[in-house]
């Protein structure tokens, strides 16, 4: 034994040296023999080392617990079993036969609550029916010209698309139901009138009734666009009811429209004729 090795064992306590001897499965035989020699040098009596390996009774776990080697072997068996279990679990998962997660019960969803909120949308009015109503007032003789019919039908379609939106919007103002976007809505409707304006600049060879209708539609379009332009500034406090120009234009529109259709397709009410009273 070298001096360095001797110092190593001389510095160990009796308990540390006994641990080497009592757990031979953890250390090399040279280290255990050196620990025995150091204890004998200190005058400590030791039990004789076993000359034959201990027999391991696999059917008696208690006997394993009494032997250091038995404890090590038991730990080895448990480690192997654990590794085999982990491997089997991983293999089962790969093959789709592993433990399947149990889906959590689905909670019933609370039905959404519906609320009524004010809207600023302008309804979309169909023009086909009202155009047919107007055409029904045109004499059959004036409907014989295919070109004139196509032109008049298209002009009427553009006119009523803008007129019905205008009647709805001004009607909301008169009923005190104008929304916060009233001014923006008037701009949208004025843009709808621009489609009619593009066709109204041309001359057409209409019969007398068609020509009269077309004149009334052009006059109405001009005043309605002026009304829409002025209305937002007169909305507060319903000042449009006392503005003389606006009141006069609205009366004119009613008078002109009665020559196109007797009743409004928006309100269902008759258009009002202007009655002039002459004082003598």
C-alpha positions in Angstrom: 0.0 0.0 0.0 1.4 3.4 -1.0 1.8 6.2 1.5 -0.9 8.2 -0.4 -3.3 5.3 0.0 -2.4 4.8 3.6 -3.2 8.5 4.4 -6.5 8.1 2.6 -7.6 5.2 4.9 -6.0 6.8 8.0 -8.2 9.9 7.5 -11.4 7.8 7.4 -13.6 7.3 10.5 -14.4 3.9 11.8 -18.0 4.3 10.5 -16.8 5.2 7.0 -14.5 2.2 6.9 -17.2 -0.1 8.2 -19.5 1.2 5.4 -17.0 0.1 2.8 -17.0 -3.4 4.3 -20.7 -3.7 4.8 -21.6 -2.6 1.3 -19.2 -4.6 -1.0 -21.6 -4.3 -3.9 -20.7 -0.6 -4.3 -16.9 -0.8 -4.2 -13.9 -2.8 -5.6 -12.5 -5.6 -3.6 -9.1 -3.8 -3.1 -10.8 -0.9 -1.4 -12.7 -3.2 0.9 -9.6 -5.2 1.8 -7.7 -2.0 2.6 -10.6 -0.8 4.8 -10.4 -4.1 6.7 -6.6 -3.8 7.2 -7.0 -0.2 8.5 -9.6 -1.4 11.1 -7.4 -4.2 12.2 -4.5 -1.8 12.5 -6.7 0.2 14.8 -7.3 -3.0 16.9 -11.0 -3.3 15.9 -12.2 -6.9 15.6 -14.2 -7.8 12.5 -16.3 -10.7 11.6 -14.7 -13.1 9.1 -15.4 -12.3 5.5 -17.7 -14.8 3.8 -15.9 -17.3 1.7 -18.9 -18.2 -0.5 -21.5 -16.0 -2.2 -24.8 -15.6 -0.4 -27.7 -17.6 -1.8 -30.6 -15.4 -2.8 -34.0 -16.7 -2.1 -36.3 -15.1 -4.7 -39.4 -16.4 -2.9 -38.4 -14.7 0.4 -38.1 -10.9 0.1 -37.4 -10.6 3.8 -34.0 -12.4 3.3 -33.0 -9.9 0.7 -33.6 -7.1 3.1 -31.1 -8.7 5.5 -28.3 -8.8 3.0 -26.5 -5.8 1.4 -26.2 -7.7 -1.9 -29.9 -8.5 -1.7 -30.8 -4.9 -1.4 -28.8 -4.0 -4.5 -30.3 -6.9 -6.4 -33.8 -5.8 -5.5 -33.1 -2.2 -6.6 -31.8 -3.6 -9.9 -35.0 -5.7 -10.4 -37.2 -2.7 -9.6 -35.2 -0.5 -12.0 -35.5 -3.0 -14.8 -39.3 -3.4 -14.2 -39.7 0.4 -14.3 -37.8 0.7 -17.6 -39.9 -2.1 -19.1 -43.1 -0.4 -17.9 -42.1 2.9 -19.5 -41.1 1.2 -22.7 -44.4 -0.6 -22.9 -46.3 2.6 -22.2 -44.4 4.4 -25.0 -45.0 1.6 -27.4 -48.7 1.4 -26.7 -49.0 5.2 -27.2 -47.2 4.9 -30.6 -49.6 2.1 -31.7 -52.6 4.1 -30.6 -53.5 1.7 -27.8 -52.3 3.8 -24.9 -54.3 5.4 -22.2 -56.8 7.7 -23.9 -57.6 11.0 -22.3 -61.1 11.3 -21.1 -62.8 14.2 -22.6 -64.1 16.7 -20.1 -67.9 17.0 -20.1 -69.0 19.8 -22.4 -70.8 22.5 -20.6 -74.0 23.7 -22.2 -73.5 27.1 -23.8 -75.7 29.9 -22.6 -77.7 31.1 -25.5 -76.8 34.6 -26.6 -78.9 37.5 -25.4 -80.4 39.6 -28.1 -80.8 43.3 -27.7 -82.6 45.9 -29.8 -80.4 48.7 -30.8 -81.3 51.7 -32.9 -80.0 51.6 -36.5 -79.2 54.3 -39.0 -79.6 52.1 -42.1 -81.9 53.2 -44.8 -84.2 50.4 -45.9 -83.8 49.0 -49.4 -87.0 49.6 -51.3 -87.8 47.5 -54.3 -88.6 49.5 -57.4 -90.1 46.9 -59.7 -93.6 47.0 -58.2 -93.8 50.8 -58.0 -92.5 51.2 -61.6 -95.3 48.8 -62.8 -97.8 50.8 -60.9 -96.7 54.0 -62.7 -96.7 52.2 -66.1 -100.3 51.1 -65.5 -101.3 54.8 -65.6 -99.7 55.2 -69.1 -102.1 54.8 -72.1 -101.6 51.6 -74.1 -101.0 53.7 -77.3 -97.9 55.2 -75.7 -96.5 51.8 -74.8 -96.2 50.6 -78.3 -92.8 52.0 -78.9 -90.3 49.5 -77.6 -87.4 52.0 -77.3 -89.6 54.6 -75.5 -90.8 51.9 -73.1 -87.2 50.8 -72.3 -86.1 54.4 -71.7 -89.1 55.4 -69.6 -88.9 52.2 -67.5 -85.2 52.8 -66.7 -85.8 56.5 -65.9 -88.7 55.5 -63.6 -86.6 52.9 -61.9 -83.8 55.4 -61.1 -86.3 58.0 -60.0 -88.2 55.8 -57.5 -84.9 54.4 -56.1 -84.0 57.9 -55.0 -87.5 59.2 -54.2 -88.5 56.4 -51.8 -85.2 56.9 -49.9 -85.9 60.6 -49.7 -89.4 60.2 -48.5 -88.3 57.7 -45.8 -85.5 60.0 -44.6 -87.5 63.2 -44.4 -90.4 61.2 -42.9 -88.0 60.1 -40.1 -87.2 63.7 -39.4 -90.8 64.8 -39.3 -91.5 61.9 -36.8 -88.6 63.0 -34.6 -86.7 59.7 -35.3 -83.8 61.1 -37.3 -80.6 59.2 -36.2 -77.2 60.6 -35.4 -76.0 59.9 -39.0 -78.8 61.8 -40.6 -76.4 64.3 -42.3 -74.4 61.4 -43.8 -77.5 59.7 -44.9 -78.6 62.7 -46.9 -75.3 62.6 -48.8 -76.0 58.9 -49.6 -79.4 59.6 -51.0 -78.2 62.6 -53.0 -75.7 60.3 -54.6 -78.6 58.0 -55.5 -80.3 61.0 -57.2 -77.2 61.4 -59.4 -78.1 58.2 -61.3 -81.4 59.8 -62.3 -79.7 63.1 -63.2 -77.5 61.4 -65.7 -80.5 60.2 -67.6 -82.6 63.3 -67.2 -80.2 65.5 -69.3 -81.3 63.8 -72.5 -84.4 64.5 -74.7 -86.8 61.7 -75.3 -89.7 61.2 -77.8 -92.3 60.2 -75.2 -96.1 60.4 -75.7 -98.0 63.1 -73.8 -98.6 61.1 -70.6 -95.0 59.8 -70.4 -93.7 63.3 -71.1 -95.8 64.8 -68.3 -94.6 62.1 -65.9 -91.0 62.7 -66.9 -91.4 66.5 -66.3 -92.9 65.9 -62.9 -90.1 63.5 -62.0 -87.4 66.0 -63.0 -89.1 68.8 -61.1 -89.4 66.6 -58.0 -85.7 65.4 -58.3 -84.5 69.0 -58.3 -86.5 70.1 -55.2 -85.8 66.9 -53.3 -82.1 67.3 -53.7 -82.3 70.9 -52.5 -84.3 69.7 -49.5 -81.8 67.1 -48.6 -79.0 69.6 -48.9 -80.7 72.1 -46.4 -82.4 69.6 -44.1 -79.4 68.7 -41.8 -78.9 72.4 -40.8 -82.6 72.7 -39.9 -83.0 69.4 -38.1 -82.3 70.7 -34.6 -85.6 71.9 -33.0 -87.4 70.9 -36.2 -86.7 74.3 -37.7 -87.5 72.8 -41.1 -91.1 73.1 -40.2 -90.9 76.9 -40.1 -88.4 77.5 -42.9 -90.5 79.1 -45.6 -88.5 77.9 -48.6 -88.3 74.3 -47.4 -92.0 74.2 -46.6 -92.8 75.5 -50.0 -90.6 73.0 -51.8 -92.1 70.1 -49.8 -95.6 71.3 -50.8 -94.5 71.5 -54.5 -93.1 67.9 -54.3 -96.5 66.6 -53.0 -98.3 68.5 -55.8 -96.1 67.1 -58.5 -96.1 63.6 -57.2 -99.9 63.3 -57.3 -99.6 63.5 -61.1 -97.2 60.5 -61.1 -98.9 58.2 -58.6 -101.9 58.9 -56.4 -100.4 57.5 -53.2 -96.9 57.2 -51.8 -95.3 53.7 -52.0 -93.5 54.5 -48.7 -96.2 55.9 -46.5 -99.3 54.6 -48.3 -100.8 58.0 -47.9 -102.1 60.1 -50.8 -99.9 62.9 -52.1 -101.4 66.3 -51.3 -102.4 68.7 -53.9 -101.6 72.4 -53.4 -104.7 74.4 -53.1 -104.4 78.1 -53.9 -106.7 80.5 -52.2 -107.5 83.7 -54.0 -108.8 86.6 -51.9 -110.9 89.3 -53.6 
